[in-house]
Every structure is written in structure tokens, then in C-alpha cells.
């Protein structure tokens, strides 16, 4: 089975939409059209050769969930709702629909809440770092 970061990003954005994002494009846009939205992109990783013609990537994918900063109590409530829903979808889809070998739950999915910014617009939200294992032939 060949897995790719792009396919992982696509499936993570599907889960972001199901968790409350209004927009979740596969390619990060220059700006946003509607709040709340998520952007997803490759983070860091390590590429190893398992055998001839087979590589294994241990990668982290970053997903940022942005809410328009208007009313902090309401904004925090919306962030908490996403935080409850999104990880549950990942736990129930450990291969991201076959896009990765597995989410590396032994490493843990980390998240951080706080002030954020996107395209010069102040937001509040979450940054998830999702470790995955991918295997592909070269």
C-alpha cells in the first residue's frame, strides 16, 4: 500500500469539517472566506529506507483550527467543542481512510490553544500536531 501526506491532509480536513470547521481546504489559501476554518500542512519528519524500493516516513502533520476573535467566552466554547469532536474522529480512523499506515498514537497527538493569526487576521484556536507513519514504494 502506498500512502501520502497529501492524502493524509485531505482526510484530516474531512474530519475537521465534520468537527465544526466551516471551511477546510486541502491547500492552504491566501486568506479565509468563513470562520471557523482549518488549514493543514506538513510539519516535520524523518525519511528512512526499509528495504530496496520501500521508504518509511515518520511525519508530523499540523492542523490549525481558527475562530474569528470576537467574543472570548463564545470563542472558547467553540474551540472546546472542536477539541471534543476532532480527536474522537482520529481515534476511530487510525489510518485516515488508508492515507497513512497509522496515526502514531504512542507518540500522542499534541494540541495547543491560544491566540493565532491567519493572513494578518487575529484569531483564536487550536494547533494540533498529528504524528503519522507512511510507507511507500520508490
C-alpha positions, 0 to 999 in steps of 0.5 A: 500500500502506498500512502501520502501526506497529501492524502493524509491532509485531505482526510484530516480536513474531512474530519475537521469539517465534520468537527465544526470547521466551516471551511477546510481546504486541502491547500492552504489559501491566501486568506479565509472566506468563513470562520471557523476554518482549518488549514493543514500542512506538513510539519516535520519528519524523518525519511528512512529506507526499509528495504530496496524500493520501500521508504518509511516516513515518520511525519508530523502533520499540523492542523490549525483550527481558527475562530474569528476573535470576537467574543472570548467566552463564545470563542472558547466554547467553540474551540472546546467543542472542536477539541471534543469532536476532532480527536474522537474522529482520529481515534476511530480512523487510525489510518485516515481512510488508508492515507497513512499506515497509522496515526502514531498514537504512542507518540500522542497527538499534541494540541495547543490553544491560544491566540493565532493569526491567519493572513494578518487576521487575529484569531483564536484556536487550536494547533494540533500536531498529528504524528503519522507513519507512511510507507511507500514504494520508490 
